């Protein structure tokens, strides 16, 4: 073990700011940098967020995916805002409800001047779905910096998890080191993800760099 190794993204304070319930609804003033988290409803996003920030109840973990109805905003260390986007692609949620979330998410992504990037979650056990690819394509179209994370790697052998990183990276035309394997159960990948988020936060808004 390296002595005095730095732990990235130490959480000293965490405040829930509120939720955005519609495309043109309330949201906190965009005065701080923002990093948003996206993924399918059953990808383990709540568990990942809780592990990332070292809390048990930042994001409620539910046995029923799709419970997050709003875009939720959390101020971290008075330095940036963590944004929890509603999960997508859950079959038991009505089509009307799913389609109501899409413009809300797209409006947030298009109109958030302080957005530094997106953490996009994929289930390590499965290939990216059409919904996943649609979201990734939309992010690429906008030019949003995106971190890809494979969740639930503890449900695979270490060799199989490493293989899934390679396979997913190839499918998405990324280098393997651009895909972070993660386990909310064991903590694997927590610090790698935290360091990637710190790097995003150190950059100016991608909107400022867009032509």
C-alpha positions as CSV (number, residue, x, y, z in Angstrom):
1,X,0.0,0.0,0.0
2,X,1.3,3.5,-0.8
3,X,1.7,5.6,2.3
4,X,-0.4,8.7,2.4
5,X,-2.1,7.9,-0.9
6,X,-4.6,10.6,-1.8
7,X,-8.2,9.7,-1.7
8,X,-10.0,11.5,-4.6
9,X,-13.2,13.4,-4.1
10,X,-13.5,13.3,-0.3
11,X,-17.0,14.3,0.5
12,X,-17.2,16.9,3.3
13,X,-20.7,18.2,2.8
14,X,-23.6,17.1,0.7
15,X,-26.9,19.1,0.3
16,X,-30.0,18.1,-1.6
17,X,-31.1,21.2,-3.6
18,X,-34.3,19.9,-5.1
19,X,-35.8,18.2,-8.2
20,X,-36.6,19.3,-11.7
21,X,-40.0,17.7,-12.6
22,X,-40.6,19.0,-16.2
23,X,-38.6,20.3,-19.2
24,X,-39.3,23.9,-18.3
25,X,-39.6,23.4,-14.6
26,X,-37.6,24.7,-11.6
27,X,-34.0,23.9,-11.3
28,X,-31.3,25.5,-9.1
29,X,-29.4,28.4,-10.5
30,X,-26.4,27.1,-12.5
31,X,-23.7,28.8,-10.5
32,X,-21.5,25.8,-9.8
33,X,-20.0,23.2,-12.2
34,X,-22.3,20.2,-12.7
35,X,-21.7,16.5,-13.4
36,X,-24.7,14.4,-14.4
37,X,-25.3,10.6,-14.1
38,X,-27.3,8.7,-16.7
39,X,-28.2,5.1,-17.3
40,X,-31.0,2.5,-17.6
41,X,-33.4,2.2,-14.7
42,X,-31.9,-1.1,-13.5
43,X,-28.3,-0.3,-14.1
44,X,-27.5,0.3,-10.4
45,X,-27.1,4.1,-10.5
46,X,-28.4,4.7,-7.0
47,X,-26.0,2.1,-5.5
48,X,-23.1,3.6,-7.5
49,X,-23.9,7.2,-6.3
50,X,-24.2,6.0,-2.7
51,X,-20.8,4.3,-2.9
52,X,-19.2,7.3,-4.7
53,X,-20.1,9.8,-2.0
54,X,-19.9,7.4,0.9
55,X,-23.5,7.8,2.0
56,X,-26.2,5.2,2.4
57,X,-29.2,7.3,1.4
58,X,-28.0,10.0,-1.1
59,X,-30.0,8.1,-3.8
60,X,-32.7,5.7,-2.6
61,X,-32.0,2.1,-3.7
62,X,-35.2,0.5,-4.8
63,X,-36.2,-3.0,-5.9
64,X,-38.4,-1.3,-8.4
65,X,-36.3,0.4,-11.1
66,X,-37.7,3.6,-12.6
67,X,-38.6,5.2,-9.3
68,X,-36.7,8.4,-9.9
69,X,-39.2,10.7,-11.6
70,X,-37.2,14.0,-11.5
71,X,-33.8,15.3,-12.2
72,X,-32.3,15.6,-8.7
73,X,-29.6,18.1,-7.8
74,X,-27.1,17.7,-4.9
75,X,-24.5,20.3,-3.9
76,X,-21.2,18.6,-3.0
77,X,-18.5,20.3,-0.8
78,X,-20.0,23.7,-1.9
79,X,-17.9,23.2,-5.0
80,X,-20.0,21.4,-7.6
81,X,-23.4,19.9,-8.2
82,X,-24.1,16.2,-8.8
83,X,-27.1,15.7,-11.0
84,X,-29.1,12.4,-10.9
85,X,-31.0,12.0,-14.2
86,X,-34.1,9.7,-14.3
87,X,-33.4,6.2,-15.4
88,X,-34.5,5.3,-18.9
89,X,-35.7,2.1,-20.7
90,X,-37.6,0.4,-18.0
91,X,-40.4,-1.6,-19.6
92,X,-42.9,-1.4,-16.8
93,X,-43.0,2.4,-16.8
94,X,-45.7,3.6,-19.1
95,X,-44.7,4.8,-22.6
96,X,-46.3,8.2,-21.8
97,X,-44.1,8.5,-18.7
98,X,-40.9,7.4,-20.5
99,X,-41.6,9.9,-23.3
100,X,-42.2,12.6,-20.7
101,X,-38.7,12.1,-19.3
102,X,-37.0,12.4,-22.7
103,X,-37.6,16.1,-23.3
104,X,-36.8,16.9,-19.7
105,X,-33.4,15.2,-19.9
106,X,-32.7,16.7,-23.3
107,X,-33.7,20.1,-22.1
108,X,-31.3,19.8,-19.2
109,X,-28.4,18.6,-21.3
110,X,-28.9,21.4,-23.9
111,X,-29.4,24.3,-21.5
112,X,-27.1,23.7,-18.6
113,X,-24.2,26.2,-19.1
114,X,-22.2,24.8,-16.2
115,X,-22.4,21.1,-17.3
116,X,-18.9,19.6,-17.3
117,X,-19.9,16.1,-18.5
118,X,-21.9,13.0,-18.1
119,X,-21.2,9.7,-16.3
120,X,-23.0,7.1,-18.4
121,X,-23.6,3.8,-16.8
122,X,-23.9,0.4,-18.5
123,X,-24.5,-3.0,-17.0
124,X,-21.3,-5.1,-17.3
125,X,-23.3,-8.3,-17.8
126,X,-25.0,-7.2,-21.0
127,X,-24.3,-5.5,-24.3
128,X,-25.4,-1.9,-24.6
129,X,-29.1,-1.8,-25.4
130,X,-30.7,0.3,-28.1
131,X,-31.7,2.8,-25.4
132,X,-28.1,3.0,-24.3
133,X,-26.8,3.6,-27.8
134,X,-29.4,6.2,-28.4
135,X,-28.3,8.1,-25.3
136,X,-24.7,7.8,-26.1
137,X,-25.4,9.0,-29.7
138,X,-27.3,12.0,-28.4
139,X,-24.4,12.9,-26.0
140,X,-21.9,12.6,-28.9
141,X,-24.1,14.7,-31.1
142,X,-24.2,17.4,-28.5
143,X,-20.4,17.0,-27.8
144,X,-20.8,16.4,-24.1
145,X,-17.7,14.8,-22.5
146,X,-18.8,11.4,-21.3
147,X,-17.3,8.9,-18.9
148,X,-18.5,5.3,-19.5
149,X,-18.8,3.1,-16.4
150,X,-19.6,-0.6,-16.3
151,X,-21.6,-1.4,-13.2
152,X,-22.2,-4.7,-11.3
153,X,-18.8,-6.2,-12.1
154,X,-18.9,-8.1,-8.8
155,X,-21.5,-10.4,-10.4
156,X,-18.8,-11.5,-12.9
157,X,-15.4,-13.3,-12.5
158,X,-12.5,-10.9,-12.6
159,X,-11.4,-12.4,-16.0
160,X,-14.9,-12.0,-17.4
161,X,-15.3,-8.5,-16.1
162,X,-12.0,-7.5,-17.8
163,X,-13.2,-9.1,-21.0
164,X,-16.5,-7.2,-20.8
165,X,-14.5,-3.9,-20.6
166,X,-12.7,-4.8,-23.8
167,X,-15.8,-5.9,-25.6
168,X,-17.8,-2.9,-24.6
169,X,-15.0,-0.5,-25.5
170,X,-14.8,-2.1,-28.9
171,X,-18.6,-1.9,-29.4
172,X,-18.5,1.8,-28.5
173,X,-15.3,2.5,-30.5
174,X,-13.5,3.6,-27.3
175,X,-10.1,2.6,-25.9
176,X,-10.4,0.1,-23.0
177,X,-8.9,2.7,-20.6
178,X,-11.9,4.9,-21.3
179,X,-14.3,2.4,-19.7
180,X,-14.3,2.2,-15.9
181,X,-15.3,-1.1,-14.3
182,X,-17.3,-0.5,-11.1
183,X,-18.8,-2.4,-8.2
184,X,-21.0,-0.7,-5.6
185,X,-20.6,-3.8,-3.5
186,X,-16.8,-4.1,-3.3
187,X,-15.9,-0.5,-4.1
188,X,-13.9,-1.5,-7.2
189,X,-13.5,1.6,-9.5
190,X,-14.7,4.1,-7.0
191,X,-11.5,6.1,-6.9
192,X,-11.0,5.7,-10.7
193,X,-14.4,7.3,-11.2
194,X,-13.8,10.0,-8.6
195,X,-10.5,10.9,-10.3
196,X,-12.3,11.1,-13.7
197,X,-14.9,13.4,-12.2
198,X,-12.3,15.6,-10.7
199,X,-10.7,15.9,-14.2
200,X,-14.0,16.9,-15.6
201,X,-14.6,19.5,-13.0
202,X,-11.2,21.0,-13.7
203,X,-12.2,21.7,-17.3
204,X,-14.2,24.7,-18.5
205,X,-17.8,24.0,-19.6
206,X,-17.8,22.1,-22.9
207,X,-20.4,24.6,-24.1
208,X,-17.7,27.3,-23.9
209,X,-15.5,25.3,-26.2
210,X,-18.2,24.5,-28.7
211,X,-17.8,26.4,-32.1
